[in-house]
Amino acid sequence: MTGRRVRLFTGGAAGAALIASLFAAPPSLAQVPAQVEGLEVEQQYGFATLRWEPVDGVSEYQIERTEVDENDEPVGEPVITGLWRPNRQVDHEVPTFADANFDPGDRFRWRVGIPGEGFSEPVHDTTLPHWGDPDTPGEGLRTGWELEAAARFTTDVEEQAYTAQIDELSDRVRVVEIGQTLQGRPINMFVIGYPSPPETAEEVAAGATALVNCNVHGNEPSSREACLILARKLAFDDDERTMDLLSDATVLLVPSINGDGRALNQRGNATGQDLNRDFSLIRQPETFAFTAMLRDYQPDAAFDGHEYGNNQAGDLPILFPRHLNVPEPVFGQSKDLVENWLYERGSEDGWWFCPYGCEGGSTVGQSQETILRNTLGLKNIVGVLLEARSAGGPTRPADGGSQTPEARKRKTYSAIYTFEQFFDYFDANQDAIEEAGEEGRRLQRLNRGPIVFRGAYTVDPFPAPHPGEAPPNPEVPGPEQILDAPVCGYLLTEEQYHGVREDSPPGFPTTVAERIEAHGWRVQERARGYMVPLTQDQRGLIPLLLDGDAAEPWVSAQRLYGPANNRVALPDSACGKTRLNPSVGGPAQQAELVYTTD
């Protein structure tokens, strides 16, 4: 031991016995405390990945971290910052853990141990600093959250100034105001491409496009901070990863869809409305503006950032659209992103991805079409929900509660990691993603098969231990939730179509006609009203808003039918025309089968 002398005094029989024990045979291997070997630490942006050799029979490891100075002398007390368990990852041959609740640029000593046993030999290293050279214009920008080491969140005033500077300093960025909140805060979107972004929404829609939406719930701001930092990185970073992505695609970032809720630190917007229960209904200005943006920019894939209060769950619960009206190719591609990319990559880098609802929270993650995750799928967009775990919980004891700076750092940098992995997947699977969307649109335009008002694709569990071992509950539709009739469209009256709605907040009057236009549906004017055909891209969403038997419709419009036993998609003009079934015998029987007339 350095700087310390140890003396051993012996005397009498006791001393003789002690001396004899020192020269006795070594203990058996079973008596030697197990110790972790082969510890390696890799610095990544906002976190450090620890890897080590597994020890036979061990199912839990403790991750210890101690702050040190430039001479590797401790300047703080050791803390247990993490607990590894087998269901964190897919491949257990190399256990990994992502340590992530520190200030970028700090230096630490890491050790990994077995509870009740010893720790590994230490590894000392300095973490990566905030991204961007502080002396380089643009790169040197910092959010309020970064400047205050996550002690507080970036204010809306700071956000606007930061956004304007990125817009001014980077040729890759065009900032678009897609709408305003009820209290008049701008809803900005970064349009990012290399060497410059497309100039119009039409040009963006014509190419490959990936979207990240942040801060739907005002009191879940970690994804907002992640989006703001990502905007700076994408605007100024010249690394190969960024150049490859932006040369082939356009990235859309919406950091603050719910600016009023963020300013008020509440879940809903200024009216208290949960915006993530409004993306089909679009009663609020925020969701209305976002929906019109989806119509115009037509992203191929999207991620929606949230936080999750179940501290027993994984670091990063995620889920794809599950509504049964989502076309199978879109569902399958979204599922592939989660299960074949994020589970695998997360395991390699030490993050615990799992299905939203894992570890005792499986009542979430259902099929409501009002939730953006499901709305995206119904619009043929490959989409995923992120629910960064709010508090540290038993596997991250040093984080503390959900609002500590430590937890805020871990959530934000884990969101950045997730969004960057999403971009990597998009870049690597661009053709498959675009094909899934196009096939989804084709299938919907055929108007084949039943409509389900509520019901979800079943997510099968993976064998334990595995990140996918605890998926959300099944949701099987009952007979009353299935429409088997061959509906070809819906007829709305003048009042239903143009009447001002009473479910929008004061100061934001809307009509069903305006909401239909925001969704981008085709409408045909008829003598008795307005007909919305089902032979269009969002066939799975239309009945959920126009059929009186749906769970949350706008109106109860009249169902229209086409020719009996029709096996081809009807033209709009044929939907709702009078048709008799000649195979039915008498006039009374025929009259029962008369289709709705215009």
N, C-alpha and C positions, 0 to 999 in steps of 0.2 A: 504494500500500500504506500502511495506517495505521501511523504510528509508525516508519516505516522509509524511508530514502532510498537510492535506487539511482543510482550514478554510472557513466557510460560513458566510458572513456579510449580515445583513438585515437592512432595514430602511424604514420608511414611508409606503405608500400604496403598493409600489412595493414589499417591503419586506413581508408585510402581505399576498399579493397574492402568493408569492413564497412559504411561509410557508404553506398556505392552499393547494397548489398543492401537497406538499409532503405527505399530509395526505388524498388526494383524493383516490377514488376507483382505483384499479389497472387497467391497460389497458386491453382490450380484447385480447384473444389469437391471433387474426389476427394481432394485433399490436406488438406482441412480435417477435423480430427478430429470424428467424429460425437458429438453431445451430446444427452442426453435433455432434453426440454422438457415443460412443462405438469404438473409434479409437484404432486399434491394429497395431503394426508394427512387422513384422517377418523378421529377417535377413537371406538372402540367398546369395549365392556366387556371389559377384559383384553387388548386388542390394538389395533393401529392399521392401517387399510387404506390402502396407498399406491397411487395411480393415476397414470399418466403417458401421454404420447403415444408410440405405437410408432415406432421408427426402421426404415426399410426395410432389409431384409436382416439384421437383428439377431435372434438367437434366444436370447441370454442377457443378462440384466441383473443387476448387483450392487446390493444394497440396503445402504447404509452408514448407520450410526447412531452419533451422538456425544452423550454426556450433556452438558447445558449447565446454567448457573445461570439465575436469573431475568432476567439481562441478556443471555442467549444467548451467554455466553462459555463455551467448552469447559471442563469439569472432569474429563474423561476422554479416553482415546484413541479415535479412530474405530475401529469394528469393522465388518467385513462380516457382517451379521446374516442375510442371505438371498441366494439365487441363484434368479432367475426363469428358468423354461424353459417352452416352449410347451405341454407336456402337462399343465401345472397347471390349465388352464382351457378353457372351451368357446369363448368369444368372445375373439379376440385383438386386436380393434380397440382395446380399452382394457386394457393389461396391468395386473394388480393383484397385490399381495403383502400378506399379513397378517403383520405383525411382532408377536411375542407373547411374548417371554421376559424382559420387564422387570417392575419393581415398579410397581403401579398408583400414579399420582400423580407419577411422575418426568417430567422435561422433557428433550426431546431435539432434536437437529438431524438431519434425514434428508436424504440425497441418493441419487439413483439414477444408476448409471453403466454404461458398456459396458466389459467387460474389455479392457484395453489402450488405452482411450480416456479421455475426461474424464468428470466427474460433472455432474449437473444443478445448477441453482441450489438452494440449500438451503431447506428448510421447517422452521421451529421451532414446536414445539407441546408442550403439557402433556397427558399421558395421563390417562385417567379414574381417579379414586380407587377404592378398594374400595367395593362397593355398600353403601349405607345410611348415613344420618347417624349418626355415632358418638355423638351426644348424645340420640338418640331411642330409647326402649325398643324392643327387638326389632331394629330396623334396626342398632343399634350392636353387636349380637353379632358375634363373629369366631371363626372356627375356629382351632385351633392352627396349622394350615398357613398361614393368612393372617397371624397374629400373628408368626410366625417367618420370613416372606418365603420360604416353601417350603424352608427349610433342613431341615425335618423335616415329618412327616405328623401329622395330628390323632390323638391317642391315643384309645383306646376310652373312657377315663374322660371326656375332654374331649367326645367325641361324645355321650355320654349326657347330660351337663350341658347342652350346646348344644341337643340335641333337646328336652329337658324344658322349657327356657326358651321355645323357639319354640312348643311345645304350649301353654304357659301364657299367653303374651302375644298370640297370634293367634287370633281367632275363626274364621279360615279353615281352621285346622289341627286335625286329630284324629290323634294318633299311636297306632298299633295295633302291639302285639307279635304278629307272625305266627308266631313260634316261637323256639327257642333253638338255639345251636350245641352241639356236643358238650361244650365246656368251659363251657357255661352262659351265654354272652353272649347278650343279647337280639337278635333280628332285628326291628328296628323298621321300620315303614312309615309315611310321611307320607301322610295322606289330606287333599287340599287342594281346597277349593271356595269359591265366593263366593255369598252373603255368609257361608255356613258350609258345611262339607262334609256330605254325606248321613250320617245317623246309623248306618246299618247296611250290611253288605255287600250285602244284597239291593237296597237303594236305589241303591247305587253301580252294581251290575250292570244296573239298569233304565235307566240313563242312559249318556251318552257318557263313555268313560274311556280315558285315556292313561297308560301305565306306563313308568317308567325304572328299570332294575335296574342296580346298580353293584357293582364289586369282587368279581366271581365268583372271580377269581384274586387271592389275598392280596397278591402282590407286584406287582400292577398297580393302584395305588390312585388314579390321577388321576381316574377317574370318580367315586370315592367323595367326593373333595374337591369335585368339581363338583356332585354331588347335594346335599351339605350346604349349599353356597353357594346353589344354586338353591332349596332349601327356604326359606331366609331371604328371598330375593327374591320368591318366590311368596306367602309369608306376609304380606309387608308392602308390596310395591310397589303403587302406585296408578296406574301408567301404563296407557294404553289397551290395549296389547298384553296385559298381564296380566289386566285386567278382562274383556276379550273372551273370553279362554280360560277363565277360571275361572267366568264367568257361564254358559257353555254346556256345560262338561264338568268332570269330576273328574280331578285329577292324582294319581297314585300314585308315590311315590319310595321305593325301597328302597336306602339308601346302602351298607349293609354286609351283604350276604348271606353273606359269608365272614369274619366277625369274628375267628375263631381264626387263619385263614391270614394276615390282616392283622397281628395281634399277633405272629405268628411270622415275618412277612415271607417267606412261602413261597407257592408257587402253589396247592397243595391245602389242604384243611382240616386239622384236627388229626390225622386219620389219614393224611394225605398224598393223599387222594382228590381228583382233579381234578373239581371240581363241574360243570364244563362238559362232562363226559362222563357225567353222571348225571341229567339232567333228564327223561329218559323212565323210567329204571330206579328213580329216587328211593330209593336205598338209604341215603342219608345224611339226618340230621335237617334240614339246611339246604335241600336240594332237595325233601324231602318237604313241609316247611312252605310253601315257595314254590309248589309245585304245588297244594296245598290252597287257597292264596290265589287262584291263577288260577281254580280251580273256583268259588270263592265270589264273587269281585269281577268276573270276566269282562271284563277290559280288551279294548277293541277294537283297540288298537295298542300296540306296546311297542318299546323300545330297550334294548339290552344293552351295557354299557360295558366295554371291555378296552383293553390296550396291545399293540403289535406290535413285535417286535424287528428287523424288516428296515428298516435305516436308508436303504435306497435307495428305499423306497416313498413314497407320497404322505404328506401330513400326516395324513390321516384315511381310511385304508382302511375300507370299509364293505361289507356284503353282506346280502342278503335270504335267506329260507329257500329252499333249492334241492331238497329231497327231492321226488321225483316223486309221492309220495302227498299232497303239499300241494295243495289244490284250486286250480285255475287262477285263479279270481278273487282269491284271497288272494295267490298268487304275483305276479299282475299288479299288484295295488295296492301291494304291498311294493316291487316293482321300479320302479313309478312314483315312489314317494317318493325312491328313490335317484337314478334317472337323470334324472328330469324336474324334480326340486326341488333336491336337495342338490348335484348337479353344477352346476346353473345358479346357485343362490344362492351356493354356495361360490366359484365363479369370480368372481362380482360382488364378493365381499368379500375375496378374496385367499387363500382356503383351497384346498388341493389335496386334494379327495376323489378316490378311485379305488377300483376293486373290491378287496376283500380278496384278496391274492395277487398284486397288480400288481407290476411291476418285479422279476421273478425269483423270486417266492414263490408261484407258482400251484399248488403241491401242497396248499395249504390251501383251506378254503372248500367242503368236500365235503358229502355228504348224510347224515352220521351223525345219526340221530334223537335221540341222547343229548345233542347240543349244543342249547342253549336257542334259538338262531336257528331251527333246524329244528323243535324241539318246538313253538315258538310257532305256526309255520305249520300244523303238523299239528293244532293246536287252533283253527284258523281265526282266528288273531290276526295282523294285519298287523305284521310284525316285521322289525327290522334290527339287525345286529351292528355296533358301532363298535370299531375297533382303532387308537387313537391311536398314531402312530409313537413309539417309545420314545426314541430318540436323534436328535440333530440331523441327522447325515448330511451329504452334500455340499451339499444345498440350504439347510441351516440351520447353517452352520459355527460360529456363536457359541453354540449350545446345548451343545456338548460331548457327553459321554456321557449315558446314560439317567437317571442319578441326580443330575445337577447341578441346582441351583435353577432355572437358566434353562430346562432341558428340562422340569422339573416344572411351571413356570408355563405354558409353551407348551401342554403336554398338557392341563392342567386347564382353561385358558380356552378351548382349542379344543373340549373336550368340552362345556363350558357352551354354546358357540355352536351345536354340533351338536344338543344336546338342545332348545335354544330354537327352532332351525329345525324340528325334529320337531314341537314344539308348534304352530308356525305352520302347518305342513302339515296337522296334525290339525284345527286350527281352520278352515282353509280347505276341507278335503275331508272333513268329518265324515260327511256323508251317504254319499259314495262308499265310505268305509272301513266304515261299518256295513253297507252293502249287500253289500260283498265278503264280510264275515264271515257274514252271513245266507245268502248264496248258497252259500258254502263248506259251511256246516252242512247245507243242503238237499241238496247234491250227495252229501255223505258219507252221509246217511241213506238215500239210494237204493241204496247198496251195488252200484254198477255198475262194471264195468271191472276190469282186473287190479290186483292188489296187487304193489307193488315193494318188495323187502326193502332194497335199496340201489341208488341211482341218482339222478341229479340233472338238473334242468332245465339246458339248455345256455345259457350267457350269451355272446351274440355280442359280439365286440369292436367298438368304434367306430373310425372311420378315425383314424389318427394324424395329427398330435398331438392327443390328446384325453384327458381323465381316464379314459375307459372303454376305452382301447386295449388293456389287458392283463388281461382277466378270468381267473378261475380255470379250471383245466383241465376239459374235459368228463368226465363220469362216466356211461358208458352201461352199463346193467345187462345181464348175461349171462342166458341162459335159466334158469340155476339160481337167479337172483335175482328171478324173476317168478313169481307165483302166478296162474295163469289159471283154476283150478278155481272153480266158483261156490260158494265157501264162504259160509255164512250166519251162522256163529257158531263158538264154541270151547267145548268141554266140559272143565271142570277137575274132577279128583277132589277128595275131601275133603282129602287130604293136600296136594295142590298148592295148594288154595285157603286152607286154614286153618293149614297147617304153618308154624312159625316159620322164617324164612329164615336161611341161614348167611352171606349176602353183606352183611349189615348189620353195623356195628361194635358191639363190646360196649357195653352200656348203651342200645342203640337197637334192640330187637327189633321186627321187623315181619313181617307176613304178606302174601301176594299179595292177600288180601281187603282189607287196609287200604290197600295201594297202589292197588288198583282204585278204592276209595272216594275216595282223594285225587285221582285223575284225574277222578272224576265219571262213571264208566261205569255203565250199566244192567246189572244181573245178574238172571238168573232161576234160582231154585232148582229143580233137577230130582231125580228119584228116584236117579240115579246120579252126581249132582254138581251143578256150578254152570255155567250156560250164559251166555256173554257174546255177545250178538248183534252183528253188524256193521252193523245198520241204526240207527246212532247217530252223533252229531256227530263223534266221533274215530275213525271207521272206518279211516282211514289209519294210525293209531297202534296200534290193538289187535293186529293180526297181528304187528307188529314186536316185541311183548312176549309173545305167547302161542303163536306158531307155531314149531315146532322147527326149521324151515328158515331162520328169521330170523337176522340177524347177531348180535344180542345179546338173546335172549329171556329172560324170567324162567323159563318152563317150556315143555315141549313138550305143549301141550294137544291134545285130539282135535278134528280138524276136523269140523264138522257141515255137512250139505248140506240143501237144500230141494227142492221139486218140480223135475223136469227142465224145462229151457227156461222157467223162471220169468221173467216180464218185469215183475213188480211186486214192491215191497218186501214181504218176508214178515213176518207178525206173529211175535212171539217164539215163540208156541206152535207154529208150523209148522216152525220151524228144527230139523232133526235128526229129524223124523218119518220113518217108513219110506215110501219112494216107489219104485214100479216103473215102468219105462218100457215102456208097452204096445206100442210099435212094434218092440221087440226080439222075435225069434221064439221060441226055445225057453226052457225053464226055466233051463238052464245059463247062457244068455246073460243072461237076466233077473237071475239071482242075482248076476252080476258088477256089475250096476248098482243093487243095493240100496243106498239111502242109509243112513248111520249111524242106528241107532235109539237111543232114549233108554234 
